[in-house]
Amino acid sequence: MDATFTLLQKALPGLQKNILLKNYTSFKIGGPAEYFLVTHNKNTIIKAIALAKKIQIPVFVLGGGTNLLVSDKGVKGLVVKIENHHPIAQKNNSCIEAGAGVLMKSLVSFSVEKSLQGLEWAGGLPGTFGGAIRGNAGAFGGETQDSILEVEALDEHLQVKKLNNKRCQFSYRNSVFKEKKWIVLSAKLQLKKGDKKELGRLAASHIAYRKQKHPLEYPSAGSVFKNVDFKKIPARFQTVFLDKVKKDPFEIVPAAWFIIGAGLTGKKIGRAEVSKKHSNYIINLGGAKATDVLKLIALVKKQIKKKYGIVLEQEVQFLK
Ligand SMILES: Cc1cc2nc3c(=O)[nH]c(=O)nc-3n(C[C@H](O)[C@H](O)[C@H](O)COP(=O)(O)OP(=O)(O)OC[C@H]3O[C@@H](n4cnc5c(N)ncnc54)[C@H](O)[C@@H]3O)c2cc1C
């Protein structure tokens, strides 16, 4: 008899036990969540988090599971998966409001449909709106922060607050929500009027680029490492990578070039492999364990440090 489960289930109808997280992550890796709740409702999110805190069990908020490597042993406590808990709405001519669980894919389609410019860079970006805000997701020179007007979030004292763009403290793949573990509930985007056909063409070109260049035919969590700030590359290697510098959003060298340079492309541990199509992706060849991926990550970090004196920072989060 699991008294905690009984107590939680009473307050949170629909709560499940021992749910395999591999089925809720893009990596298709991960053991069970002790307690698991899918919710579409803001009040339920708040209630679930408040209750977990009260009975002192760990609580983790899951979006699309596209930036996560979950331990093979699974996760103790409660995992709350936020799904589209309130629909996308156009507030005035060029402002959109959406819930944290809305998929970025739906948000991009909606903005294009309404001839609103500003989200085309996110064509093909997986995951939820909440996940993108928390990590200030970006691609093709654009970032989530570029069009955020206001974010509604739950803080560590379970207070709901509204933050303007500045108070979100966005930086490269970071925000106040990540730093302080605040939960994004919903947000408003300020977009501009644009040409529907042109916006659709741009978003589709990014989707096509991803299909061509990224190993989307295998489960993964996207880029494993953050790109490297050009200024942080030791002077003797700056000239080597000069023709690889990109502005995204500041001057960086894609981490993939260091992995290629260290001869690690195609390196395999167990059923995990450094992708031959895009060296900053680790792919699951089928049946990979989190331990395989962790060993591969450690190996890549060690070799890059040895060869280039650079400490690669992980973009993918390990959940245990
Ligand atoms: C094929 C592929 C391509 C990718 N390409 C890119 C890319 O181009 N650019 C890029 O930046 N990323 C990319 N990613 C990584 C990933 O898609 C993004 O980081 C995405 O924004 C994560 O959102 P999610 O909903 O999946 O978050 P999850 O993976 O579910 O969670 C990630 C973290 O966010 C937290 N979180 C989730 N929802 C909330 C919320 N509502 N409030 C607070 N915290 C929350 C979780 O607790 C966790 O700590 C890619 C991933 C894949 C698989």
The ligand as an SDF file (V2000), in Angstrom:
LIG
                    3D

 53 58  0  0  0  0  0  0  0  0999 V2000
   15.7030   17.3910  -32.8140 C   0  0  0  0  0  0  0  0  0  0  0  0
   15.8710   18.5020  -31.8090 C   0  0  0  0  0  0  0  0  0  0  0  0
   16.2400   19.7680  -32.2360 C   0  0  0  0  0  0  0  0  0  0  0  0
   16.4020   20.8150  -31.3130 C   0  0  0  0  0  0  0  0  0  0  0  0
   16.7640   22.0380  -31.7780 N   0  0  0  0  0  0  0  0  0  0  0  0
   16.9130   23.0530  -30.8990 C   0  0  0  0  0  0  0  0  0  0  0  0
   17.2740   24.3680  -31.3580 C   0  0  0  0  0  0  0  0  0  0  0  0
   17.4340   24.6010  -32.5430 O   0  0  0  0  0  0  0  0  0  0  0  0
   17.4190   25.3460  -30.4320 N   0  0  0  0  0  0  0  0  0  0  0  0
   17.2300   25.1250  -29.0940 C   0  0  0  0  0  0  0  0  0  0  0  0
   17.3660   26.0700  -28.3060 O   0  0  0  0  0  0  0  0  0  0  0  0
   16.8800   23.9060  -28.6350 N   0  0  0  0  0  0  0  0  0  0  0  0
   16.7150   22.8730  -29.4940 C   0  0  0  0  0  0  0  0  0  0  0  0
   16.3680   21.6320  -29.0350 N   0  0  0  0  0  0  0  0  0  0  0  0
   16.2110   21.3980  -27.5900 C   0  0  0  0  0  0  0  0  0  0  0  0
   14.7620   21.5570  -27.0870 C   0  0  0  0  0  0  0  0  0  0  0  0
   13.8440   21.3340  -28.1210 O   0  0  0  0  0  0  0  0  0  0  0  0
   14.5100   22.9300  -26.5080 C   0  0  0  0  0  0  0  0  0  0  0  0
   15.4090   23.1690  -25.4590 O   0  0  0  0  0  0  0  0  0  0  0  0
   13.0680   23.0750  -26.0040 C   0  0  0  0  0  0  0  0  0  0  0  0
   12.8100   24.4340  -25.7860 O   0  0  0  0  0  0  0  0  0  0  0  0
   12.7660   22.2780  -24.7450 C   0  0  0  0  0  0  0  0  0  0  0  0
   11.3720   22.3550  -24.4980 O   0  0  0  0  0  0  0  0  0  0  0  0
   10.5790   21.1380  -23.8500 P   0  0  0  0  0  0  0  0  0  0  0  0
    9.1820   21.5550  -23.6770 O   0  0  0  0  0  0  0  0  0  0  0  0
   10.7930   19.8970  -24.6350 O   0  0  0  0  0  0  0  0  0  0  0  0
   11.3090   21.0270  -22.4340 O   0  0  0  0  0  0  0  0  0  0  0  0
   11.6090   19.6950  -21.6160 P   0  0  0  0  0  0  0  0  0  0  0  0
   12.6620   18.9070  -22.3240 O   0  0  0  0  0  0  0  0  0  0  0  0
   10.3670   19.0050  -21.2550 O   0  0  0  0  0  0  0  0  0  0  0  0
   12.2410   20.3060  -20.2900 O   0  0  0  0  0  0  0  0  0  0  0  0
   13.4950   20.9580  -20.3280 C   0  0  0  0  0  0  0  0  0  0  0  0
   13.6250   21.7860  -19.0470 C   0  0  0  0  0  0  0  0  0  0  0  0
   12.6320   22.7990  -19.0660 O   0  0  0  0  0  0  0  0  0  0  0  0
   11.8270   22.7110  -17.9050 C   0  0  0  0  0  0  0  0  0  0  0  0
   10.4570   23.1120  -18.2500 N   0  0  0  0  0  0  0  0  0  0  0  0
    9.6200   22.5640  -19.1540 C   0  0  0  0  0  0  0  0  0  0  0  0
    8.4440   23.2360  -19.1620 N   0  0  0  0  0  0  0  0  0  0  0  0
    8.5690   24.2150  -18.2440 C   0  0  0  0  0  0  0  0  0  0  0  0
    7.7040   25.2470  -17.7750 C   0  0  0  0  0  0  0  0  0  0  0  0
    6.4690   25.3970  -18.2250 N   0  0  0  0  0  0  0  0  0  0  0  0
    8.1640   26.0680  -16.8100 N   0  0  0  0  0  0  0  0  0  0  0  0
    9.4180   25.9310  -16.3060 C   0  0  0  0  0  0  0  0  0  0  0  0
   10.2610   24.9820  -16.6940 N   0  0  0  0  0  0  0  0  0  0  0  0
    9.8470   24.1320  -17.6580 C   0  0  0  0  0  0  0  0  0  0  0  0
   11.9300   21.2760  -17.4360 C   0  0  0  0  0  0  0  0  0  0  0  0
   11.6620   21.1650  -16.0480 O   0  0  0  0  0  0  0  0  0  0  0  0
   13.3850   20.9750  -17.7850 C   0  0  0  0  0  0  0  0  0  0  0  0
   14.2080   21.4580  -16.7580 O   0  0  0  0  0  0  0  0  0  0  0  0
   16.1960   20.5710  -29.9410 C   0  0  0  0  0  0  0  0  0  0  0  0
   15.7990   19.2910  -29.5110 C   0  0  0  0  0  0  0  0  0  0  0  0
   15.6330   18.2640  -30.4370 C   0  0  0  0  0  0  0  0  0  0  0  0
   15.1960   16.9120  -29.9600 C   0  0  0  0  0  0  0  0  0  0  0  0
  1  2  1  0
  2  3  1  0
  2 52  2  0
  3  4  2  0
  4  5  1  0
  4 50  1  0
  5  6  2  0
  6  7  1  0
  6 13  1  0
  7  8  2  0
  7  9  1  0
  9 10  1  0
 10 11  2  0
 10 12  1  0
 12 13  2  0
 13 14  1  0
 14 15  1  0
 14 50  1  0
 15 16  1  0
 16 17  1  0
 16 18  1  0
 18 19  1  0
 18 20  1  0
 20 21  1  0
 20 22  1  0
 22 23  1  0
 23 24  1  0
 24 25  2  0
 24 26  1  0
 24 27  1  0
 27 28  1  0
 28 29  2  0
 28 30  1  0
 28 31  1  0
 31 32  1  0
 32 33  1  0
 33 34  1  0
 33 48  1  0
 34 35  1  0
 35 36  1  0
 35 46  1  0
 36 37  1  0
 36 45  1  0
 37 38  2  0
 38 39  1  0
 39 40  1  0
 39 45  2  0
 40 41  1  0
 40 42  2  0
 42 43  1  0
 43 44  2  0
 44 45  1  0
 46 47  1  0
 46 48  1  0
 48 49  1  0
 50 51  2  0
 51 52  1  0
 52 53  1  0
M  END
$$$$
